[in-house]
């Protein structure tokens, strides 16, 4: 056992209080950038106990690198020169992280965890981007649910916008929330307006079918129509169709024939234009043998056809009345729920026709933004502070400009 050295003192990185209570001596392996290569090096380290009872950090490690400087080893175990390298790259090229992602990965041996956003966000000041949000006419909003495996994560609420019918959708704002209720959506829109968005110029707000958006959209965007995402509506109808097909197999097919019918059910859920000629023939034979399934399948395809073909409001209303009149009495109770869902959300699902923004019938722009945020969270999985996480999202999508300290 090594005797305690009372002359050794370390400074806690969280509270800044000096401590002489040594927990243990050990070598610490860190990922160290040197001469263009990433190497794993061992440095002598001393683990101290923090004497501040109010501090969240119980122990911390102080190590001496080959540069002759003492560093506090964090959980990420990256040397200070590695963080400085990333900061210098950002300062030199004055660009966002996304444009340097490949170069940083190659410099660090292809490890995405080494080029972590957590490291360089700490080394950068974040300045507001110069994007003009006052001209946005279309707003897309979506929320990302936290991972079920991690109880401490928060909801991400993000919005992107389009200035006119021909312009490209750009990211506008993202923030974290402990819940995804109506109050959280109102806080998000309030922050979005404070960032420069003119609520009176917004003509269309596109969201999914969640009820939490209705009040906030009506309150903060008085001149805008609320568009329910057509993709989510078709997705909900497919869920009802899937349940109906399962009940039909159990009630009308023998146990030996259910497996083949189960495989055909996946083809019935797909769009007709995505089927091969052989698959279309298989679906036609199955529907001919089962008239109820044929009616339910045609109902789903007719609803999809409405949003794919109509270009005027009278045409959409006539198409909807035809669907209701044709299928009300010939479909199963489960698909009756799907028909009621379609009728209930019809007015909100054709708002894009009323405003003329035919490219904004779905919430694909916000969904694409959320997929990128999810990818960011999967690669850069360890953010000890929620502010570092939201900063990484803002920088990655050009909402802020990183400037090295």
N, C-alpha and C positions, 0 to 999 in steps of 0.2 A: 504494500500500500504506500502510495506517495504522500509525504507529509504536506500539510496545507501551507501554501505560500501566502502569507498575509500581505505581502508587498504587491501582489498582482491585483489590479483593479480593472474592471470593465464597465462600460457605459451602456445601459439598456437602450435599445433602438426605439422603444415605444414611448417610455416616460422620460428618458434622459437622465435617470438617477444612477449615480455610480454605485457599483457593488463590488465587495471584496470576497463574497461568499462563493467559493469555487465548488461546483458540483462534480466535475470530472475533467480529466485531461484526455484528449483523444485527437487523432488525426482526422481532418475533415476533407473529403473528396469533393472537389468543385469542378464545374465545367468552365474552363479557362480559355479565353481567346488570346492567341499569341502568334504573330507572324503569319496571319492568314489561315491558321489551322485551329481546329478545336481539339483540345486534349483534356483528358481527365487527370488532374493533379491532386496530390495530397499535401496539405499544409497543416502544420501543428496548430491545434486549437485548444481553447479553454472554455468549458461550459460553466457559466455563472448562474446563480440564482438571484432573481431580482428581489431587492429588499423592500420595494414599494408594495405594500399590501393592496393598494387600490389599482395597481397595474394589471392589465389582462395577460401580460407575458410573464410566465413563471420562470422560464430559463431562456438564456440566449448564449450564443457561441461567438467568441472573438478569436480570429485566426490571423496569422502573420503570413503574407504572401511572399513570393520571390522578389517583389518590388520593394520589400522592406517596410510595407505599410500594414497596419493592423486594420482588418475589416470585420464588420459584424456579419456573420454568415446567416442568411435568411433561409426560409424553408425551400426556396427555389434552388439554392446552392449554385448561384452564378457569381463569378468574380466581378469586381467593380469595373475592370477593364472591358469586360464583355458588354456591359451596359453602356459604357462610354463609347465603344465602337458604334453601337446602334445610334446613339445620340449624335455622334459626329457625321454619320451617313445622312441622317435627316437634315442636319444643319447644312451640309455641303450641297445636297440636291434640292432642298426646300420643297419636298414633295410628301405625299401621304404614304402611309405604311403599305398600302396595296401595291403601289408601283415598285416598292423595294422588297416585297415579300420574297420573290424568287432569288434575288441577289443575296439577301441576308441568309436565306436558307442554304444557298450554295457555300457561302463563306463559313457557315457554322456546321458544315458537314451534312446538310440535308435534314437536320432535326428541327421539326416545327416547334417542339417544346422549348428549344434553346432560344429561338427567335420569338420569345413569348411577348405578347402585347403587354403583359403585366410589367415586364422589365422596362420597356422603353416609354410606356405611359408615365411611369414614375420619373423618368429622366427628362420629360418634356413639359413645357407650358402649353396650354391649349387656348388658342385664340379663335374667336368666332370667324366662320367662313363668310365670304362676301356674296353668297347666293341671295338673289333678290326674291323674296317670298311674297311680295305685295301683289304680284300679277297672277297668282295661282287661281285657276277657275275650277279645277277638279281636285278633290282630296280623297286619298285612299288611306284607310286606317285598319290596323289589325293588332291583335295581342298574341303574345307567345306564352304558353303555359309553362310553368317551371317543371323541371325534371322530377319524376316521381321518386327517383333514387336519392335525390338531394333535398332535404327538407328546408334548408336555409336559403334556397334560391328564390328570386322574386319574378313577378311577371314583367315582361318587356312589352311596352306599348309604343308603336312606331307609326309614323305617317309619311307618305310621299305624295307628291302633287304634280299636276300637269298645267302648264300655263295656257294652252289652247288645244284645239283638236289635233294639230299636227306636231306639237312639241313632244319631247321625250319626258317621261316621268322621272323626277329626281327626288332623292330623300330630303325630308324637311326637318324632322324632329324625332327623337327617341328618348324615353325615360323609363325608369323602373318604378314599380308599384307593388305593394304587399298584397293587393287584391285586384280583381278585374271586374269590379262592380261599376255602377253608373257614376259614383263619385270619382273613381280613378280615371274614367274617360273624360269627365269634366275637367279634372286637373290637367290632363294631357292637352286638351284643346285650349285651356287657358294659357298654358306654357307656350303652345304653338302660336297663339295670337301675340303673346309678349315678344316672341322671336321675330315678329315682323309680318306675319300673315294677316292680310286684310279680310276679315270675315264677310264683309259685304260683297266682295267680288267672287266669292266661292259660289258656284252654281250647282255643283253636284258633289255629294259626299257618298263614297262607296264603302260599304262595310259588309261583314257577314250578317247572318240573320239573327244574331244575338239581340235580346231586348234591351241590353244596357246602353245601346247607342242612341235610341230614339229620342230620349229627353235631351241629351247633350247636343245632338245635331240641331234640333229645333231651337234650342236656347242660344247657341253661339253662332249659328249660320242661318239667319232668318230668310235669306234670299235663295237658299240651296234646297234642292230636292234630295231625299234620302233614297239611294239606290241599294237594294239588297243584291248581293252577289248571285248571279245566275248559276255559277258553278256550284255554290253551296246548296242552292235550291234543287238542282238536278241530283246532287249527292244525297240529299235527304229523301228524294223520291226513290232513288236506287236502294236506300236502306229499307224502305217499306216494301219494295219489290222483292228484295232478298228474303225478308221474313215471309212474304206471301208464297214465294216459291218453295221455301222449306216446309211450310204447312201443307202445300199442295202435294209434295212428294210423300209426306207421312200419311196423308189421308187417301190418296188415289193410286199410289204405286206400291207394288210388292217389294219386300226387302231386297230381293236380288236385283231389281231394276233401279234402285235408288242411286247407286254409285254413278251410273252413266248419266242419269238425270241431273245429279249434282254437278258433274263436269259441264253439262250443257248450260246450267244456271249461270256459270261465269260468263258464257258467251252472251246470254240475255242481258247481263248488266253492262256490257260494253256497248259503245256506240256502233250503229250499223255500218258506218263508213270505215270503221277500224277492223272489220271482219274480212277474212279472206273469202274467196268464192266457196271453198269447201265448208268453212264455218257458217256462211250464210245459208247454205243448203241444209246443214245440220239443224240450224235454228228453225228454218221453214218446216222441216219434217216434224220437229218436236211440237211446234205451235199448231200444226195441222191435226196432230193427235190429241192436243189439249186445248180446246177453244177458250177456256178461261184464261190460261196463260197467254194465249195469242192476244186477247183483248188487253191484258195488263201490259204486255210488251209494247203493243201499238200505242197505248196511252203514254208510256214513257217516251217513245220516239216522237209522238206528236208534240209533246211539250218541248222536247229538244228542238224540233223543227220550228216551233213558234219563235223561239229566240234566235234561231239561225237565219230565218228568212224575212220576218216582218220588218218593215221600214217606216210604217206610219201608225199613229195611234188608233184610227178606226179599224185598220187591218188587224191589229193586235187584239182589240176587243172582240171583233167578229170571230177570230180564230179561237179565243178563249171560250166564247159562248158555244161554239161548235164542239169543242172538246168536252165541256160539261154536259151538253145535251146527248152526246154520243155514248159516253162511257158511264154515266151515273148508275144505270141499272144492270150493267153486265159485268161488273168487276167485283172482286172479293171485298169483304169488310176492311181488310188491311190496306188494300189499294184505295179504298174510299177515303182513308185517312190521308193518303198521298194526294188525292184530288183536292181534298179540303185544304191541305197545306199549300197547294198551288194557287187556289182561289184566294186564300187569305193573304198571300204575299204578292199577288199579281200586280197591284198598284205600285208597290215599291220596286218590283222587278222590271218595270218598263219605264222607270224614270229617265233612263238613258235615251229613250226615244223622244221624250218630251223636250229634253235639252239639246238633243242632236249630237251627244258625245257617244257615238256607236262603239268606240274602242274601249269604253269604260263600263261595259255591262257586267264584268266580273271584277273581283278584287285581286287579280293576278299580280299587279305591281306591288301591293303590300305583302302578298304571300311570298313573292320572290325576295323581298327585303327581309322577311322573317326567316326564310331558309338560309340566307347568308348570315344572319345573326346567329342562328342555331349552329351553323358551321364554325363561326368564330368562337362560340362557347365550347364546342367539341374539341377544337384544336388547342385553344388557350383556356384550359379547363380550370385553372386555379387562380382565382381573383380573391385576395383576402379582403379587399374593400369593394363595396358595391359601386363606389364612384369610379374606381379604376375600370370596372367592367363596362359601365355606361360610357366612359370616355373612350374606351377601345371601340365601341360600336360607333360613336360619333366620328372618330377619326377615320375608321375604315370606310365609311360611306361619304366622306368629304364634308361632313357637317361642321367640322372644325379643322384648323390648320395646325399641325404640330410644329413647334419651334423648340429646338434643343436649348437647354439651360446653358 
